[in-house]
Amino acid sequence: MQNRWFRRSGFTLVELLVVIAIIGIMVGLLLPAVQAAREAARRMSCSNNLRQIGLAAQNHESAFKRFPPSLFVEIGLPPGGPGQPGSPYPGNVHAWTVFLLPYMEQGTLSQQYSLKFPWFSSPSVVPGSPDNQAVLRTPIATLICPSSPGGSSRTVSGTFNFGAPFPYQNLAVSDYATCSSINPGSITFFGYPSGTTQSDLFSALAPEFKGTGVRPALGQTERKSFRIADILDGTSRTILMCEDAGRPEFWIQGKLDPTRKLNDGGWGHHEADYGLDGAVSGSTTSPGNCVINCHNDNETYSFHGSGAMHAMADGSAQFTSANISPQVYAALLTARGNGMTPAELNPSATDE
């Protein structure tokens, strides 16, 4: 009689299975939310990186009355320097990043880097040369988007042909780049009238060429980078910097192509300067007529899914949707190309 008052407590098998099923459903519901929260944090960090880069460019403009060049090429200057008889280097070339180092809390790297020699300068390439490559092997956290696979462990190696082949090894990468102009073959695709040249459509961080015989196809042998006053489209509507993430791995519409590897992406590499292409439908490298997140071979590309982060000329950071019209995107990239005629577009290379 006493035993009937003492029952064993516990779960039946059915109850246990129900509890497990409920926990599984809850985990399934929570995981996407957790992943979304993590990506939101990564995107915020990426936005902060580009804001710091934009502010560094603003400080450079304040100090030198010019934005830094997206690409600096100098041939035959100064006397005795690269490109002169007896010099082992045919000329001088630098990417935009080295000019911003002092304004990105990278003063030590800036002091170690020699602007008198090209970025690929190294004692292992030319004995007695400054080791600029050693500086460029140092990862810079501000130049890495936390959403990019591989993070700061990625490096790029290859050979740079600049009058002669110059090898480079294990350079640290950047997920951010300048898109300095509209490529010639895509000018009409982006809606600009016939007769508009590439030099008409430079972005705020324009390439700077000095000396003779430099890029004659651009219509001039010398030019200066832009001032804020030269940005006629408005600083809040002009892109300074875009994402070109994931290099040197080749990504196409969110998928890694293991059969191909890019030979650029280093933060001090010459190819950090490039022009916007009109993506060609059906191409294996530019799927469809899109300009954001098609591929990362010198095109705007991010791992944020629906668009990419940009640094604007006013120092702000903005997220731009991948669904943006190619023509609108081209207008945002150019500093003085929003519906203006070629005569109005062409900036003077001599104004101060």
C-alpha positions as CSV (number, residue, x, y, z in Angstrom):
1,M,0.0,0.0,0.0
2,Q,2.8,2.4,0.7
3,N,4.5,2.0,-2.6
4,R,1.7,3.6,-4.6
5,W,2.6,6.9,-3.0
6,F,6.2,6.9,-4.3
7,R,6.4,7.3,-8.0
8,R,9.7,7.6,-10.0
9,S,10.2,11.1,-11.5
10,G,11.7,11.6,-15.1
11,F,11.0,12.1,-18.7
12,T,9.5,9.5,-21.0
13,L,11.2,8.9,-24.4
14,V,8.5,10.8,-26.2
15,E,8.9,13.8,-23.9
16,L,12.7,13.8,-24.3
17,L,12.4,13.7,-28.1
18,V,9.9,16.7,-28.0
19,V,12.4,18.7,-25.9
20,I,15.3,17.9,-28.2
21,A,13.1,18.9,-31.2
22,I,12.2,22.2,-29.6
23,I,15.8,23.0,-28.8
24,G,16.8,22.2,-32.4
25,I,14.1,24.6,-33.7
26,M,15.3,27.3,-31.3
27,V,18.9,26.9,-32.4
28,G,17.9,26.9,-36.0
29,L,16.0,30.2,-35.4
30,L,18.8,31.8,-33.4
31,L,21.8,30.9,-35.7
32,P,20.8,33.2,-38.6
33,A,20.2,36.0,-36.1
34,V,23.6,35.5,-34.5
35,Q,25.3,35.3,-37.9
36,A,23.4,38.5,-39.0
37,A,24.5,40.3,-35.9
38,R,28.2,39.2,-36.4
39,E,28.1,40.4,-40.1
40,A,26.5,43.7,-39.0
41,A,29.4,44.2,-36.6
42,R,31.9,43.3,-39.3
43,R,30.3,45.7,-41.7
44,M,30.4,48.4,-39.0
45,S,34.1,47.7,-38.6
46,C,34.6,47.9,-42.4
47,S,32.8,51.2,-42.4
48,N,35.0,52.5,-39.7
49,N,38.1,51.5,-41.7
50,L,36.9,53.4,-44.7
51,R,36.0,56.4,-42.6
52,Q,39.6,56.5,-41.2
53,I,41.0,56.3,-44.7
54,G,38.6,59.1,-45.9
55,L,39.7,61.3,-43.0
56,A,43.3,60.5,-43.7
57,A,42.8,61.7,-47.3
58,Q,41.1,64.8,-46.0
59,N,44.1,65.5,-43.7
60,H,46.5,65.0,-46.7
61,E,44.5,67.5,-48.7
62,S,44.6,70.0,-45.8
63,A,48.4,69.6,-45.5
64,F,49.3,69.6,-49.2
65,K,46.3,71.3,-50.8
66,R,45.8,68.2,-52.9
67,F,44.4,64.7,-52.4
68,P,47.0,62.0,-52.6
69,P,47.4,60.5,-56.1
70,S,45.8,57.1,-56.6
71,L,48.9,56.2,-58.6
72,F,52.2,58.2,-58.8
73,V,54.4,57.6,-61.8
74,E,57.6,59.6,-62.3
75,I,60.1,59.0,-65.1
76,G,63.4,60.9,-65.6
77,L,63.0,63.0,-62.4
78,P,64.9,64.1,-60.4
79,P,68.4,64.0,-62.0
80,G,70.2,60.9,-61.0
81,G,67.0,59.2,-59.8
82,P,65.0,56.3,-61.2
83,G,64.7,56.5,-64.9
84,Q,68.0,58.4,-65.4
85,P,71.1,56.9,-67.0
86,G,72.9,54.7,-64.5
87,S,69.8,54.0,-62.4
88,P,68.8,50.3,-62.1
89,Y,65.2,51.3,-62.0
90,P,63.4,52.7,-65.1
91,G,61.2,55.1,-63.0
92,N,59.4,55.7,-59.8
93,V,56.0,54.4,-59.0
94,H,53.9,54.4,-55.8
95,A,50.3,53.6,-54.8
96,W,48.0,55.9,-52.8
97,T,48.5,54.2,-49.5
98,V,52.1,55.2,-48.9
99,F,51.0,58.9,-49.0
100,L,48.4,58.3,-46.3
101,L,50.6,56.3,-43.8
102,P,51.4,59.4,-41.6
103,Y,47.6,60.1,-41.3
104,M,46.7,56.5,-40.5
105,E,48.9,56.2,-37.3
106,Q,51.5,54.5,-39.4
107,G,54.3,57.0,-39.0
108,T,56.9,54.4,-38.4
109,L,56.2,52.6,-41.6
110,S,56.2,55.9,-43.5
111,Q,59.7,56.7,-42.2
112,Q,60.9,53.3,-43.2
113,Y,59.5,53.7,-46.8
114,S,61.6,55.6,-49.4
115,L,59.6,57.7,-51.9
116,K,62.8,58.2,-53.9
117,F,62.7,54.6,-55.0
118,P,59.8,52.5,-56.5
119,W,57.6,50.4,-54.3
120,F,59.3,47.1,-55.5
121,S,62.7,48.4,-54.5
122,S,64.6,45.8,-52.5
123,P,68.3,44.8,-51.9
124,S,67.4,41.4,-53.2
125,V,66.2,42.9,-56.5
126,V,69.0,45.6,-56.8
127,P,71.8,45.4,-54.3
128,G,72.1,48.6,-52.2
129,S,68.5,49.7,-52.8
130,P,66.1,50.6,-49.9
131,D,63.9,47.7,-48.8
132,N,60.5,49.1,-49.6
133,Q,59.2,45.6,-50.1
134,A,60.0,44.8,-46.4
135,V,57.7,47.7,-45.4
136,L,55.0,46.5,-47.7
137,R,55.0,43.1,-46.1
138,T,53.6,44.6,-42.8
139,P,49.9,44.0,-42.5
140,I,47.8,47.1,-41.6
141,A,44.5,46.4,-39.8
142,T,42.8,49.5,-41.2
143,L,43.2,48.1,-44.7
144,I,41.5,44.7,-44.0
145,C,37.8,44.2,-44.1
146,P,36.9,41.7,-41.3
147,S,34.3,40.0,-43.6
148,S,37.0,39.0,-46.1
149,P,38.2,35.3,-46.0
150,G,41.7,34.9,-44.8
151,G,42.0,38.3,-43.0
152,S,45.5,39.7,-42.8
153,S,47.2,36.3,-43.3
154,R,46.8,36.8,-47.1
155,T,49.9,37.8,-49.1
156,V,50.6,38.4,-52.8
157,S,53.7,37.6,-54.8
158,G,54.6,38.0,-58.5
159,T,56.5,40.0,-61.0
160,F,56.0,43.6,-61.9
161,N,57.0,44.6,-65.5
162,F,58.1,48.2,-65.5
163,G,60.6,48.5,-68.3
164,A,62.1,45.2,-66.9
165,P,60.7,42.4,-64.7
166,F,60.9,43.1,-61.0
167,P,59.9,40.3,-58.6
168,Y,58.0,40.9,-55.3
169,Q,57.3,38.5,-52.5
170,N,54.7,38.1,-49.8
171,L,53.3,41.7,-49.8
172,A,50.5,42.3,-47.2
173,V,47.1,42.9,-48.9
174,S,44.5,45.6,-48.8
175,D,40.7,45.1,-49.2
176,Y,40.3,48.7,-50.3
177,A,41.4,50.4,-53.5
178,T,40.9,53.5,-55.6
179,C,38.8,53.3,-58.7
180,S,40.5,56.2,-60.5
181,S,38.7,56.5,-63.8
182,I,36.4,55.0,-66.3
183,N,38.1,52.6,-68.7
184,P,38.1,53.8,-72.3
185,G,36.1,50.9,-73.7
186,S,33.3,51.5,-71.2
187,I,32.8,55.3,-71.5
188,T,29.8,55.1,-73.8
189,F,28.4,52.2,-71.8
190,F,28.2,54.5,-68.8
191,G,26.3,57.1,-70.8
192,Y,29.0,59.6,-71.6
193,P,28.9,61.2,-75.0
194,S,31.2,60.2,-77.8
195,G,34.4,62.1,-77.7
196,T,34.7,61.9,-73.9
197,T,38.2,60.7,-72.9
198,Q,39.4,58.8,-69.9
199,S,41.2,61.9,-68.6
200,D,37.8,63.6,-68.6
201,L,36.5,61.1,-66.1
202,F,39.1,60.9,-63.3
203,S,37.9,60.3,-59.8
204,A,38.9,62.5,-56.8
205,L,42.0,60.4,-56.2
206,A,43.4,60.8,-59.7
207,P,46.6,59.3,-61.0
208,E,49.6,61.7,-61.1
209,F,52.2,61.4,-63.9
210,K,55.4,63.4,-64.0
211,G,58.2,63.3,-66.6
212,T,58.2,62.6,-70.3
213,G,56.6,59.6,-72.1
214,V,54.2,58.8,-69.2
215,R,50.8,57.5,-70.3
216,P,50.4,59.5,-73.5
217,A,47.1,57.8,-74.2
218,L,45.6,59.8,-71.4
219,G,46.1,63.0,-73.4
220,Q,48.7,64.6,-71.2
221,T,52.2,63.7,-69.8
222,E,51.8,65.6,-66.5
223,R,48.9,66.2,-64.2
224,K,48.2,66.9,-60.5
225,S,45.9,65.2,-58.1
226,F,42.6,66.9,-57.2
227,R,41.9,69.6,-54.6
228,I,38.5,69.7,-52.8
229,A,37.7,72.7,-55.0
230,D,38.1,70.6,-58.1
231,I,35.3,68.2,-57.1
232,L,32.5,69.9,-58.9
233,D,30.0,67.0,-58.3
234,G,30.1,67.6,-54.5
235,T,32.2,65.8,-52.0
236,S,29.3,63.9,-50.5
237,R,28.5,62.5,-53.9
238,T,32.0,61.6,-55.0
239,I,33.6,58.3,-54.1
240,L,37.2,58.3,-52.9
241,M,37.7,54.6,-52.1
242,C,35.9,51.3,-52.7
243,E,36.1,47.8,-51.5
244,D,38.0,45.3,-53.7
245,A,38.1,42.5,-51.1
246,G,39.4,39.0,-51.1
247,R,42.5,39.4,-53.2
248,P,44.7,37.7,-54.3
249,E,42.1,34.9,-54.3
250,F,39.7,35.3,-57.3
251,W,36.1,35.6,-56.3
252,I,33.2,35.8,-58.7
253,Q,29.7,36.4,-57.4
254,G,30.4,35.0,-54.0
255,K,32.2,31.9,-55.2
256,L,35.9,31.2,-55.1
257,D,37.5,30.2,-58.4
258,P,40.3,27.8,-57.3
259,T,41.8,27.8,-60.9
260,R,42.8,31.4,-60.9
261,K,44.8,33.6,-58.6
262,L,45.3,37.4,-58.9
263,N,48.8,38.9,-58.9
264,D,47.8,42.2,-57.2
265,G,46.1,43.3,-54.0
266,G,49.1,44.4,-52.0
267,W,48.5,47.6,-50.1
268,G,51.5,49.4,-51.6
269,H,51.1,47.7,-55.0
270,H,50.8,49.7,-58.2
271,E,47.6,47.9,-59.2
272,A,45.8,49.5,-56.3
273,D,44.9,52.1,-59.0
274,Y,42.4,50.9,-61.6
275,G,39.5,52.0,-63.8
276,L,35.9,51.0,-63.7
277,D,34.8,48.6,-66.5
278,G,31.3,48.1,-67.8
279,A,30.8,44.4,-67.0
280,V,30.2,42.4,-70.1
281,S,27.2,40.0,-70.1
282,G,28.2,36.4,-70.5
283,S,31.9,36.9,-69.6
284,T,33.5,34.4,-67.2
285,T,35.1,37.3,-65.3
286,S,32.2,39.9,-65.5
287,P,28.9,38.1,-65.2
288,G,26.1,40.4,-66.3
289,N,26.1,44.2,-66.5
290,C,26.8,44.9,-62.9
291,V,29.4,47.1,-61.2
292,I,29.4,45.9,-57.6
293,N,30.1,42.3,-56.4
294,C,30.6,40.9,-59.9
295,H,34.2,39.9,-59.3
296,N,37.3,41.2,-57.5
297,D,39.7,41.5,-60.4
298,N,40.1,45.3,-60.1
299,E,36.3,45.8,-59.7
300,T,34.3,46.9,-56.6
301,Y,33.7,43.7,-54.6
302,S,32.8,43.0,-51.0
303,F,31.7,40.1,-48.8
304,H,28.7,42.0,-47.3
305,G,26.3,40.4,-49.8
306,S,24.0,43.2,-50.8
307,G,26.5,45.9,-51.6
308,A,29.8,47.4,-50.7
309,M,31.2,50.1,-48.4
310,H,32.8,53.3,-49.8
311,A,34.7,56.2,-48.5
312,M,33.4,59.5,-49.8
313,A,35.3,62.7,-50.5
314,D,33.7,64.5,-47.6
315,G,35.3,61.9,-45.2
316,S,32.1,59.9,-44.6
317,A,31.6,56.2,-45.3
318,Q,28.5,55.0,-47.2
319,F,27.1,51.6,-48.1
320,T,26.1,51.3,-51.8
321,S,23.7,48.7,-53.0
322,A,24.8,46.2,-55.5
323,N,21.6,46.9,-57.4
324,I,22.7,50.5,-58.2
325,S,22.5,51.6,-61.9
326,P,25.9,51.3,-63.6
327,Q,25.4,54.8,-64.9
328,V,24.7,56.3,-61.5
329,Y,27.7,54.4,-60.0
330,A,30.0,55.9,-62.7
331,A,28.7,59.4,-61.9
332,L,29.5,58.8,-58.2
333,L,33.1,57.7,-59.1
334,T,33.9,60.7,-61.2
335,A,34.8,64.0,-59.5
336,R,33.5,66.3,-62.2
337,G,31.6,64.1,-64.6
338,N,28.0,64.3,-63.6
339,G,26.3,65.3,-66.9
340,M,29.0,67.8,-67.9
341,T,30.3,68.3,-71.4
342,P,33.9,67.2,-72.2
343,A,35.1,70.8,-72.3
344,E,33.6,71.4,-68.9
345,L,34.9,68.1,-67.6
346,N,38.6,68.5,-68.5
347,P,40.5,69.9,-65.4
348,S,43.5,72.2,-66.0
349,A,46.7,70.5,-65.2
350,T,48.4,73.8,-64.4
351,D,46.0,75.5,-61.9
352,E,47.2,75.7,-58.4
